[in-house]
Amino acid sequence: MKIWISFDMEGVAGIVDWEQCRVGSGEPYALGQRLLQNEVNAAIEGALDAGATEVVLNDSHGHMSNLDPNLIAGTAAYISGRNKPMHMMQGLDGSADAIFFLAYHGAISGRSSVLSHSYNPDVFSAARVNGTPVGESGINALVAQHYGVPIALVTGDSVTQDDTRPFAPDAVEVVTKESITRFSARNLHPDESCRQIREGASEAVRLVSAGRMASPHIELPAVLDLEFRTADLASVAVWAKHTTRTGDRSVRVESENLREIYESFMAINALAQKFGGR
C-alpha cells in the first residue's frame, strides 16, 4: 500500500506564531522544524505499522524544505524544494492508495484558526468549491478526486477538520490543538500529539485496506470561486485558463477537469504574487 503525504506546518501542536514557520527566524523556526519532523515521523511510523509498504512525502510549506532528510522515518521518499508545478499536491497520482494531510490549518475566511490563510494571505480573502467555503484542504481535494485517491488522515486544529470534512467525510481526524484566536491555541503536548497521529495513521491504513475510504465527491462541472484582497488581483487572474471575472474582487474557475481547475488556481496564485503588492 502506497501512502502519499502532503504536510504543512501551521497545524503542528505547539506552533502559534509565524516566526516558528519562517526560515531565518533562528531558534523559533528550529523549534518548529523539530515539532514538525516528529509529527511527520509519527504518521510514517503509524502507516508502516499497519501495513503500508511505501510512503512519499511532499513538503508543502514555505520554501518546502523543512525536514532534515537524515531524520525521516522509514526511508520515506521526500519531495522538497520550491517552484513545484503542483505545489502542495506534487507527486500525487493514481498509484497512491491514500492521502494524508498533515499539519494543515483553517481557511482565511472562516472562524479563528491558528495562522489561517488560503495559500497566500496577501492575495486571497476567500475561496469556495461549488459554493462550499474552503481552505487549502478543500482546494487540494480537487486533485485528490481527479486521481480517485481518498483523503484518509487529516491533522490540525478543529477548524481544519471542519473545513476538510465535506471533502473527506471518512477521514481519520487528529485534532492537535484548539484555536483560541489566530495566534493562540490550547495545544496537545507534543508527545501526545505524536501518539495520536501515529495511532490515527495506523487506523487510516486499516480503513483503506478494508475498503472503507472513498475519494472526494465534487460534482462536475466544478467551480472554484475566489475573492481577492484588491481588484487589481482579480484583473490579472482572468489571464488563467477557465477563469472569468465575477465581481470587482472576484473570479470563477470552471471546468469538467478538476486537475485543470487546480492548475488554473496555481497560475492565478503565481500571477497575483507577480503583479500584487502592498
Summary of the structure (lengths in Angstrom):
residues: 278
radius of gyration: 17.6
end to end distance: 46.1
largest distance: 51.6
contacts: 1056
relative contact order: 0.16
helix: 36%
strand: 24%
